[in-house]
Amino acid sequence: MPRVLVVEDDLAVGEALAGALDRENIQTTCVAGGRAALAELCRATAEADAYDAIVLDICMPDINGWQVLEAVKSNPLWQHTMIVAISGFVNGPNDVARVCRYDGVYVEKKGDFLQVVRAALARLVSAA
């Protein structure tokens, strides 16, 4: 079963994402910020329990998603982890390109974005 780390500081959004992914038989762990995400990645690595993908909120108060993305992709142990970046704020083409540069997917939190995230993860995880 694929494993996904959901990094979202809005508890309701994190729970909605986890529920949507669980219905797709994707095991999820939710954390509420960038610091917690990096700690969880370290824990999982130490226990040889790696994640297949990360759903990563960009705008978070402690360590933002851009900083987490850079930390993940610069670490040889995590650099192949798939990223689905999500944001509720208007972002420009440079932000989308920044995520795509790491073979990630960028999704805006509007409309039925949960369905878009589910579809992207299903496709990404099945391609791995």
C-alpha positions in Angstrom: 0.0 0.0 0.0 1.5 3.4 -1.0 2.3 5.8 1.9 1.8 9.5 1.8 2.8 12.2 4.2 0.2 15.0 4.3 1.7 18.3 5.5 -1.1 20.8 6.1 -1.5 23.4 8.9 -5.3 23.6 8.5 -6.5 20.6 10.4 -9.8 20.3 8.5 -8.1 20.3 5.1 -5.5 17.8 6.4 -8.3 15.5 7.6 -10.2 15.9 4.3 -7.1 15.0 2.3 -6.3 12.0 4.5 -9.9 10.7 4.1 -9.9 11.1 0.4 -6.6 9.3 0.1 -7.6 6.5 2.5 -10.6 5.8 0.1 -8.0 5.3 -2.6 -6.2 2.7 -0.4 -3.3 5.1 0.2 -2.0 5.1 3.7 -1.6 8.6 5.1 0.1 10.3 8.0 -0.8 13.9 8.7 1.4 16.5 10.3 0.6 20.2 10.9 3.6 22.0 9.6 7.1 22.1 8.1 9.0 21.3 11.2 6.8 18.3 11.9 7.1 17.2 8.3 10.9 17.1 8.5 10.8 15.4 11.9 8.5 12.7 10.5 10.6 12.2 7.4 13.7 11.7 9.7 11.8 9.2 11.9 10.5 7.3 8.9 14.0 7.2 7.4 15.5 5.9 10.6 12.9 3.2 10.8 13.3 2.3 7.1 9.6 3.3 6.6 9.9 5.7 3.7 7.0 7.7 2.2 6.1 7.3 -1.5 4.8 10.9 -1.8 4.2 14.1 0.1 1.2 16.3 -0.2 2.7 19.6 0.9 1.0 22.9 1.7 3.0 25.8 0.6 1.9 28.5 3.0 2.6 27.4 6.6 3.6 29.5 9.6 6.7 27.7 10.9 8.7 26.3 8.0 6.9 27.0 4.7 6.4 24.4 1.9 9.1 25.9 -0.3 11.7 25.3 2.5 10.4 21.8 3.0 10.5 21.1 -0.7 14.1 22.3 -0.9 15.1 20.2 2.1 13.4 17.1 0.7 14.9 17.4 -2.8 18.4 18.2 -1.6 18.6 15.2 0.7 19.7 12.0 -1.2 17.5 9.9 1.0 14.4 11.8 0.1 15.1 13.3 -3.3 13.0 10.7 -5.2 9.9 11.2 -3.0 7.1 12.5 -5.2 5.6 15.9 -4.2 2.1 17.3 -4.7 2.3 20.9 -3.6 -1.0 22.6 -2.6 -1.8 26.2 -2.0 -4.9 28.3 -1.3 -3.1 31.5 -2.4 -2.8 32.8 -6.0 0.6 31.7 -7.2 2.3 32.6 -10.4 3.8 30.5 -13.2 7.2 30.7 -11.5 5.8 28.9 -8.5 4.3 26.2 -10.7 7.6 25.9 -12.5 9.5 25.6 -9.2 7.4 22.5 -8.3 7.6 21.0 -11.8 11.4 21.4 -11.7 11.4 18.6 -9.1 8.9 16.5 -11.1 6.2 17.5 -8.7 2.6 18.5 -9.3 1.1 21.8 -8.2 -2.6 22.0 -7.2 -4.5 25.1 -6.1 -6.9 24.7 -3.2 -10.1 25.6 -5.1 -13.0 23.7 -6.4 -12.8 20.0 -6.0 -9.0 20.1 -5.4 -9.2 16.9 -3.3 -10.2 14.9 -6.4 -7.3 16.5 -8.3 -4.8 15.5 -5.5 -6.2 12.0 -5.4 -5.9 11.6 -9.2 -2.3 13.0 -9.2 -1.2 10.7 -6.4 -2.8 7.7 -7.9 -1.0 8.4 -11.2 2.3 9.2 -9.6 2.4 6.3 -7.1 1.4 3.8 -9.8 4.2 5.1 -12.1 6.8 4.5 -9.4 
